[in-house]
């Protein structure tokens, strides 16, 4: 269970909340509560409605040209960067259930009545900018290894990716850079978005609190990052359909993780 309160930046104790130390057992408990929230308020149909138009647009673009093909994996992988923004409504449902309030999917729009809406918008813009930087980095890595021209076909791209030295280099470099972006995104967002929904604070206060929470629990939060990454990969395998369950469950669990990390 969460224990041992930490107080970083003592000169800012009045504005920055205290951080709790947590362990792996707290992660499993948060996941269990997250699944309980999802079971009580299933939102998979809503997420299917969001996921499949995006997938359809990408596939339609592939039909008319392959210039977007090198960015297909970065687009899917980059979902982790903007996932906290997409999960705001999920956090709201968990918050309402925790307070004993009615929590239907329509209540997810309560996010727009948050007293910290300006901070939410600012933090959301930061995550979108990070996502754009990731796509730029992915495009640059492709051009550095294969040149500026798009692949001729899906088959030729896969063949070059798996059987040539530039392809292997792109896999290694892309995963390394993607990992760094994912770590940065988790550090900045794992606490900040739930906190902005929960308290009347600014974006900077929420982000600093998120950084402090990760710094106070590096191994536990690293394990959380692996859990999230593994769940997203498994959810994406059956043509993304699993994400309609994985994303809401992770969103609900993140709310409960926030409640464990940040003292009231």
C-alpha positions in Angstrom: 0.0 0.0 0.0 1.1 3.6 -0.4 3.1 4.9 2.4 6.0 7.2 3.5 5.0 10.7 2.4 7.7 12.7 0.7 7.9 16.5 0.7 10.1 17.8 -2.1 10.7 21.5 -2.6 9.8 22.5 1.0 9.7 26.1 0.1 6.7 25.4 -2.2 4.9 23.1 0.3 1.8 25.3 0.2 1.3 24.9 -3.5 2.8 21.5 -4.3 1.2 18.4 -2.8 3.1 15.7 -1.0 4.0 12.6 -2.9 3.5 9.1 -1.7 5.9 6.1 -2.2 4.1 3.2 -3.8 5.1 -0.4 -4.7 4.1 -3.0 -7.4 1.2 -4.1 -5.3 -0.3 -0.6 -5.6 -0.1 -0.9 -9.4 -2.0 -4.2 -9.4 -4.6 -2.7 -7.1 -5.0 0.4 -9.4 -5.4 -1.9 -12.4 -8.0 -4.0 -10.5 -10.0 -0.8 -9.6 -9.6 0.4 -13.1 -11.2 -2.8 -14.5 -13.9 -2.4 -11.9 -14.7 1.1 -13.1 -14.7 -0.1 -16.7 -17.0 -3.0 -15.9 -19.4 -0.6 -14.1 -19.3 2.0 -16.9 -18.2 0.3 -20.1 -17.1 2.8 -22.7 -15.7 0.4 -25.4 -18.3 1.4 -28.0 -17.3 5.1 -27.6 -13.6 4.2 -28.1 -14.4 2.0 -31.1 -16.1 5.0 -32.6 -13.0 7.0 -32.1 -10.4 4.4 -33.1 -11.9 3.0 -36.3 -12.4 6.3 -38.2 -8.7 7.0 -37.5 -7.7 3.5 -38.7 -9.9 4.0 -41.8 -8.3 7.3 -42.7 -4.8 5.8 -42.4 -5.8 2.8 -44.6 -7.5 5.0 -47.1 -4.3 7.1 -47.4 -2.3 3.9 -47.9 -4.6 3.0 -50.9 -3.7 6.2 -52.8 0.0 6.3 -51.9 2.7 4.9 -49.7 4.3 8.2 -48.4 2.6 7.7 -45.0 3.7 4.1 -44.7 7.0 4.8 -42.9 5.0 6.7 -40.3 2.4 4.0 -39.7 4.2 2.4 -36.8 5.2 5.8 -35.3 1.5 6.8 -35.5 0.4 3.7 -33.6 3.3 3.9 -31.1 2.7 7.6 -30.6 -0.8 6.9 -29.3 0.9 6.6 -25.9 1.9 10.2 -26.1 -1.6 11.6 -26.6 -3.4 8.8 -24.7 -3.5 10.9 -21.4 -5.4 13.6 -23.3 -7.8 11.1 -24.8 -8.4 9.5 -21.4 -9.6 12.7 -19.7 -13.2 11.6 -19.9 -12.2 8.3 -18.4 -10.6 10.0 -15.4 -13.8 12.0 -14.9 -15.9 8.8 -14.7 -13.5 7.3 -12.1 -13.6 10.6 -10.2 -17.4 10.5 -10.1 -17.6 6.9 -9.1 -15.1 7.6 -6.3 -17.4 10.4 -5.0 -20.5 8.2 -5.2 -21.9 10.2 -8.1 -23.7 8.9 -11.2 -21.1 7.9 -13.8 -22.5 7.2 -17.2 -20.5 7.7 -20.4 -22.2 11.0 -21.0 -20.7 12.4 -17.8 -17.3 12.2 -19.4 -18.0 15.6 -20.9 -17.8 17.0 -17.4 -14.2 17.6 -18.2 -15.2 20.8 -20.0 -16.6 22.2 -16.7 -13.3 21.6 -14.9 -12.0 24.7 -13.0 -8.6 23.9 -14.4 -9.7 23.8 -18.0 -7.1 26.3 -19.1 -4.4 24.1 -17.6 -5.8 21.0 -19.2 -5.7 22.8 -22.6 -2.1 23.9 -22.0 -0.9 20.5 -20.9 -2.8 18.9 -23.9 -1.1 21.3 -26.3 2.3 20.2 -24.8 1.5 16.5 -25.4 0.3 17.2 -29.0 3.5 19.1 -29.6 5.5 16.2 -28.2 3.6 13.9 -30.6 4.4 16.1 -33.6 8.1 16.1 -32.6 8.0 12.3 -32.4 6.5 12.1 -36.0 9.1 14.6 -37.2 11.9 12.5 -35.6 10.5 9.3 -37.2 10.3 10.9 -40.6 13.9 12.2 -40.2 15.1 8.7 -39.2 13.5 7.2 -42.2 15.0 9.7 -44.6 18.4 9.3 -43.0 18.3 5.5 -43.6 16.3 5.2 -46.9 16.4 8.7 -48.4 13.6 11.2 -49.0 11.4 9.0 -51.3 8.5 6.9 -50.0 8.6 3.1 -50.5 7.2 1.6 -53.7 4.9 -0.8 -51.9 4.1 -2.3 -48.6 5.9 -5.5 -49.5 9.1 -3.8 -50.6 9.1 -1.6 -47.5 8.7 -4.6 -45.1 11.4 -6.5 -47.1 13.8 -3.6 -46.9 13.0 -3.1 -43.2 13.7 -6.7 -42.2 16.5 -7.7 -44.6 18.8 -4.8 -45.1 21.3 -2.9 -42.9 19.4 0.4 -43.2 16.2 -1.3 -42.2 17.8 -2.9 -39.1 19.3 0.5 -38.2 15.9 2.1 -38.6 14.3 -0.5 -36.2 16.9 0.0 -33.6 17.1 3.8 -33.8 13.3 4.2 -34.1 12.6 2.1 -31.0 15.3 3.9 -29.0 14.0 7.3 -29.9 10.4 6.2 -29.4 11.3 4.8 -26.0 12.8 8.2 -24.9 9.7 10.0 -26.1 7.4 7.5 -24.3 9.4 7.9 -21.0 9.2 11.7 -21.3 5.5 11.6 -22.0 4.8 9.3 -19.0 6.9 11.5 -16.7 5.0 14.6 -17.7 1.5 13.2 -17.9 0.9 10.3 -15.5 -0.2 12.5 -12.7 -0.7 15.9 -14.3 -3.9 15.3 -16.2 -5.8 13.5 -13.4 -4.6 16.3 -11.0 -5.8 19.0 -13.3 -9.2 17.4 -13.4 -9.2 16.9 -9.6 -7.8 20.2 -8.4 -7.9 23.9 -9.3 -4.2 24.1 -10.3 -2.2 25.3 -13.2 -0.5 23.2 -15.9 3.0 23.9 -14.5 2.1 22.8 -10.9 0.5 19.6 -12.3 3.4 18.8 -14.5 6.0 19.4 -11.7 4.0 17.2 -9.4 4.0 14.4 -12.1 7.8 14.7 -12.4 8.2 14.5 -8.6 5.9 11.5 -8.4 8.0 9.6 -10.9 11.3 10.7 -9.4 10.1 9.5 -6.0 9.0 6.1 -7.4 11.4 5.3 -10.3 11.3 1.5 -10.3 7.6 1.3 -9.6 6.8 3.8 -12.3 9.2 2.1 -14.8 7.1 -1.1 -14.1 4.0 0.9 -14.8 5.4 2.1 -18.1 6.1 -1.5 -19.1 2.6 -2.6 -18.2 1.1 0.3 -20.2 3.3 -0.5 -23.2 2.6 -4.2 -23.1 -1.1 -3.6 -22.8 -1.2 -1.2 -25.7 0.7 -3.7 -27.9 -1.6 -6.5 -27.1 -4.6 -4.3 -27.6 -3.4 -3.2 -31.0 -2.7 -6.7 -32.3 -6.2 -7.8 -33.3 -6.5 -4.9 -35.7 -6.7 -2.3 -32.9 -10.0 -3.7 -31.6 -8.5 -4.5 -28.2 -7.6 -0.9 -27.6 -11.3 -0.2 -27.1 -11.0 -2.1 -23.8 -7.3 -1.6 -23.0 -7.4 2.3 -23.2 -10.4 2.8 -20.9 -9.1 0.3 -18.3 -5.7 1.9 -18.3 -7.4 5.3 -18.1 -9.4 4.3 -15.1 -6.3 2.7 -13.5 -4.3 5.8 -14.0 -6.8 7.8 -12.0 -6.5 5.4 -9.1 -2.7 5.5 -9.5 -2.8 9.3 -9.2 -4.8 9.0 -6.0 -2.2 6.7 -4.6 0.7 8.9 -5.6 -0.6 12.4 -4.6 -1.6 13.1 -1.1 -5.0 14.7 -0.5 
